[in-house]
Amino acid sequence: MKAESSVNDLFAVDDESAARAEAHARFAATEAARIPDIASDTPLRPIRRVAVIGAGTMGGGIAMSLTAIGIPVTLIDAGVEGLERGLARMRDNHLASVKRGRLPSAQMEQRLALITGTTRMESVAGADLVIEAVFEDMPLKQQIFRQLDVLAAPGAILATNTSGLDIDEIAAATRRPGDVVGAHFFSPAHVMRLLEVVRARETAPDVTATLMDLGRRMGKVAVLAKVYPGFIGNALFRQYTREAHFLVEDGALPHEVDAALTRFGYAMGLFAVHDMAGNDVGYQTRKAQMATRAGDRRWNDLILKLCDQGRLGQKSGQGWYRYEPGDRTPRRDKELEQWIVAESARMGITRRSMSEEEILKRCLYGMVNEGARLLEKGVALRSSDIDITYLTGYGFPRKHGGPMYLADRIGLDKVLADVRRLHREHGYWWEPAPLLERLVNEGRGFGELDNESRVPRSG
């Protein structure tokens, strides 16, 4: 389609285009399982029992995903209270499924019987796979992996559920880095279908193959990534989030950004999602990072300031929107909007109106540009892996086929022209990815790049 001034011309999808995007999504899900440098007949390590460390929401969801396919789980937590809360939460989740008619009560009891709770780390000794699911804190994770190095059985796979920390650093805490791998589940883990399997520098091929197969057995789409801040999914999500926040500083209001995103096809706009999840999620991490941030680029701290005002989202009745008691419907908040305008003035930003097309370009093209970097660095094997990651784990509208597929459909030359314009206007964050420039110069797209890599794998 031609890129005209109307957002409808640029991003509109007819039935035929939506059908092609759906076919691409199905193909991408299948293709994600293909790892060219690992033989298809690689023997897998047996997974007869799994230990999950951390009985919080994530750990419990991972345990439920495993018991659903008949794998016994030892759930380990540092304290008795945390463990009991986790076990109770899992029973409540199962009961909810029974009440909805999605799970027979007898099957619920069978699954719950597969879970053993304990506070003894020594219990990992009986596991073929250990999945660490504690807070995103590098020293804490390294401490746990040092313990696992001593306590886990020889040949056991040691997996971390980190959403973006350096797994090479975690593996370095052990004397068996070949056994260490990333297993990034998405919350709630027993519902979300995406699993990022993150291959560290020394992860053994059979460890990678075993985790990819386990994801398939759990009914998930397993996508392979390499170590990189945020891996595939969160690396792109940072670009999406950053630009949405910059748009609010530059002249848009939260409801305008969200309206553009929902008309594009997202189930919810980003700011409504922030309010639902809680604006304080990641607050301490972001605060800690402020002291070491580079001074040569723009940063956004509006969400931190919202938290400082007690605007945590739905749970406090105020966030980017306001909420009536007992009602989760986002409503515009004039007080919040006036504060945003004042913040722009304080930063010396002259606000201007934002077209829907500009909102979407800034939110989407930043992801495309970052996706090109991931492909160039080998963090993602294929552009279709990036697409299925976003379709499965981040709510990207299926009718658009994923961010990289969308960019091909629009035309990489048009996308690059806008990226270059945004780089001139906004600087650092919009520096064009070399791969994007190279593909445009060669008249090729991401799909053609994928086709070139589609060679028979060894074995």
C-alpha positions, 0 to 999 in steps of 0.5 A: 500500500502507498504511504499517504498522509492518511493513517488509514492509507498507511496502516489499513489492512483489508481482508486479503492482507489480514489473511496473508498476515495470519499465514505468516504468523502460523509459519513464524510459529513453526519456523521458530522451532528450527535452529540451524546450528543444532542437529534435529537428532540431538539427544535431549536431556531427560526432564523427569522432575523440575525444581522451581525456585521462588513461589511468587506469581511467576514461579507458581505459574511456571510450576502449573505449566509443568504439572499440566503436562504431568511433570512433578515439581518441587517448589522452593521458597526462602520462607514458609509464609511465601511458600504457603501463599504460593501454594494457596495461589496455585490452588485458587488458580486451579479452582478458578479453572474448574469453576469455569469448566476448563478443568475437571476437578479430578484433574486439578487434584492430580496436578496439585498432587504433583507439587511438593513445597519446601524451603530447603534448597537441598531439594534441587538435588532430585531435579533434572531441571532447575528454574530460578524465578526470583527477583530481578537482582543480579547478586541474588541470582548469582548467589542462587546459582552458586548454590545450585552449582554445589547442590544440583545433580550433575547434568541438571539444566540450570535455567534462569527466568530473568527478563533481561539480565546478562545470563553469561554473568549468571553462568559465571557463578557456576563451574558448569556454564554449559548447563546454564540457559535462560527460560524467560516465561511471560506472566501469568506463565500458565496462561501466556504462550511465549517462552524465550529460550536464551542461549548464553555464550557457553550453553550446550546445544543439547541444553538449548534443544531440551528447553525448546522441546519442553516449551513445545510440550507445554504448548508454548511458542519457544523462540530462541534468543541470545544474551542482550539487554531485554533479549528479543521481546523487552528489547523492542518493548523499551523502544515502544514504551520510550516513544509513547512517553516522549510523545506525551512530553512532546504534545500528545495526551495519554488517551490520544496515544492509546486511541491510536494504538487501539485503532491500530489493533492493540487490545489496550493502549500502553498507558491503560496497560501501565495503569492495569499492571501498576505504574510502580512495577520496576520503580526501584530499578529505574530509580537505581539506574538514574545515577548511571544513565548516559548524559548524551541522550534524552530520558523520560521520568514521568512514570517515576514522578507519577508514582511519587505522587501516589498515582499507581494506576487502577489500584490507587484509583489514579494513574495516567487515568482516573478510575471510579470505585469498583470500575476499571474503565480508564477516564481522562483526568484533567488534573493529570493532563494539566500536570503533563503540560506543565512538565513539558513547559518545565523541560523547555518543550514546546508542545505540538499536536500529534497526528495519529500517523505520527504516534504510530510511526514513533511507537512502531518504527522504533521497534522495527529499527531495534529489531534490525539491530537484533538481527544484525547482532544475531540476538534473533535468528530471523525477523519472523522470530521477532514477529512471533514473539510480539504476536504471542507475548506482547499483544501485537495485532495479528492482522499486521503480522508482527512489527518486521512483517508490517515494515516489509509491507509498508516498504523498508525504504519508507520506514527508513526515511521516517527513521532518518527524519526522526533521527534528525529531529530527536537524536540518539534513540533514532540512529538508523540500524546499519542492517535497515540501511543495507537492506534498503540500499539492496532493495530487499526486505526482512522476509528475503533475509529470512529466506536466505538463512533457510538452509538445511540444518545439520544432522 
